[in-house]
Amino acid sequence: MAETKKRRRSPKRTPFPMKIFIVDTCVLIDYPDCMFKLEDNEIILPFKVIEELDKHKDSPGSKGEGARSALRNIHNISQSVDGKD
């Protein structure tokens, strides 16, 4: 009798594999909404970046505005992840 071998199914692959992005302070100041554009990927945000954004939030002009906007976005995302939304 012939033995039948069980075939393992390969996991479904998405057309675009998930990528990992480490976001820098300058990116968030210039593009505060970038995290929403990368939502299908893993985003790493070092704590140092949050500290630097906090230092720049009182800066005049677009630098301070971008830092404040990025911090608001980070806060809103963390609230929704924690279920406090």
Buried (B, 14 or more C-beta within 10 A) or exposed (E): EEEEEEEEEEEEEEEEEEEEBEBBBEBBBEBBEBBEEBEEEEBEBEEEBBEBBEEBBEBEEEBBBBBBBBBEBBEEBEEEEEEEE
